[in-house]
């Protein structure tokens, strides 16, 4: 390696899959040093995102499954993974190769499926404001704080006074943020009033599940239209850097603004909106420049067809590298995946062997992002020192035997 320029070595390595890089770390100290370097980890991640390489589709059914995005042919269950991942584990976020998992409100973890590192968040109990309150719905979010280069989990708990109150108007609410870098939870004190009206039974329990969508350092939720309070659809945004809430501007939908159910998504790193018209038609909008209202544009509309009887739920996942990117992979009704060519208006169902009958899908890029503050390098160093110590012991033993001494066992 001393004869090969460092930039050539680095340029070759960052194009390799994570599994190969993990093996190369054991070949030599120089290679290990390169692969463990934070700049290299970012370089490898950015290259994979830019080239759409080393991507996996994660399917959440009764269990978790992984599917190679290049082939989309076979679903492999998450076997031989940490004990914290079990039947019923929810995936509420995916960012830069890390999955945010939840078994309960207190059992939350971050997981890198490529390196198999898992970090369980310290338990943060939910404290009721007073004895007259009961806990309501819990919203989650996960993403990358671009300012401090940190990964954060958001947990928003809402409370209400009357258990029989079906309006979903919550009187108290609590928002806490976990920082992976600081390994601690902090409470967000400045909360806007519109959070009180976010929960709607059908939308959140049967449809969106309250999991935020991450785009550009911000986590987003939909606050559905509440005509009984004179409130329209809102896109609630939580800035992970500032740890503040704000409302994201929406496009000019036209005359039928009150006729659809709104949902949020992410596609190619851009914010997306899905407008569902009575389960028979969905308009998909994309925000080309984040935060700028004028940058909203309608990507395509998709109508109910023979293969899809109704659109209970639709989410765009990723655009194809082929055919000029005119095809987008869609999750439909939590039951099937389809490639949709929006220029030719053609659908093609994707058949994956071994996958669950019903699922929630998300895209996960393979990355080397550590969950242990880089301690894997320290661990490797200790292993290498132990190996060298064993080698020295064997050498001393061989020298001892070569001089005619016998070992008595």
TAPEDA-V311246 format. One record per backbone hydrogen bond with DSSP energy under -0.5 kcal/mol. CO is the residue of the C=O (numbers start at 1). NH is the residue of the N-H. If there is no record, write none. Layout:
{{CO NH} {CO NH}}
//
This chain:
{{1 4} {5 8} {5 9} {6 10} {7 11} {8 12} {9 13} {10 14} {12 15} {13 16} {17 21} {18 22} {19 23} {20 24} {21 25} {23 26} {24 27} {24 28} {28 32} {29 33} {30 34} {31 35} {32 36} {33 37} {34 37} {37 41} {38 42} {39 43} {40 44} {41 45} {42 46} {43 47} {44 48} {45 49} {46 50} {47 51} {48 52} {48 53} {54 366} {55 69} {56 58} {56 364} {57 59} {57 67} {58 60} {58 362} {59 61} {59 65} {60 360} {62 88} {63 61} {64 78} {65 59} {66 76} {67 57} {68 71} {68 72} {73 353} {74 76} {75 77} {76 66} {77 79} {78 81} {82 85} {84 86} {86 89} {90 92} {90 102} {93 100} {95 98} {98 95} {99 101} {99 111} {100 92} {100 93} {101 109} {102 90} {106 108} {107 103} {107 104} {108 121} {109 101} {110 119} {111 99} {111 113} {112 116} {112 117} {117 112} {119 110} {119 121} {123 125} {125 127} {126 128} {130 133} {134 160} {137 158} {139 156} {140 212} {141 154} {143 145} {143 152} {144 146} {145 149} {145 150} {150 145} {151 180} {152 143} {153 178} {154 141} {155 157} {155 176} {156 139} {157 174} {158 136} {159 171} {159 172} {160 134} {161 163} {162 165} {164 166} {168 170} {172 159} {174 157} {175 188} {176 155} {177 186} {178 153} {178 180} {179 183} {179 184} {184 179} {186 177} {187 189} {188 175} {189 191} {192 195} {193 196} {194 197} {195 198} {196 170} {198 224} {200 204} {201 205} {201 206} {202 206} {203 207} {203 208} {204 209} {208 211} {210 140} {210 212} {213 220} {215 218} {217 240} {217 241} {218 215} {219 238} {220 213} {221 236} {222 224} {223 234} {226 229} {226 231} {227 230} {231 226} {234 223} {234 236} {235 248} {236 221} {237 239} {237 246} {238 219} {238 240} {239 243} {239 244} {244 239} {246 237} {251 253} {254 257} {256 259} {257 260} {261 276} {263 274} {265 272} {267 270} {270 267} {271 287} {272 265} {273 275} {273 285} {274 263} {274 276} {275 277} {275 283} {276 261} {276 278} {277 280} {277 281} {279 311} {280 304} {281 277} {282 302} {283 275} {283 285} {284 299} {284 300} {285 273} {286 288} {286 297} {287 271} {288 290} {289 292} {291 293} {292 295} {293 296} {295 288} {297 286} {297 299} {300 284} {302 282} {308 305} {310 312} {313 333} {315 331} {318 329} {322 325} {323 326} {326 342} {327 320} {328 330} {328 340} {329 317} {329 318} {330 332} {330 338} {331 315} {331 333} {332 335} {332 336} {334 359} {336 332} {337 350} {338 330} {338 340} {339 341} {339 348} {340 328} {340 342} {341 345} {341 346} {346 341} {348 339} {350 337} {350 352} {351 353} {352 355} {353 75} {360 60} {362 58} {364 56} {372 375} {374 377} {374 378} {375 379} {376 380} {377 381} {378 382} {379 383} {380 384} {381 385} {382 386} {383 387} {384 388} {385 389} {386 390} {387 391} {388 392} {389 393} {390 394} {391 395} {392 396} {393 397} {394 398} {395 399} {396 400} {397 401} {398 402} {399 403} {400 403} {400 405} {401 404} {407 409}}
//
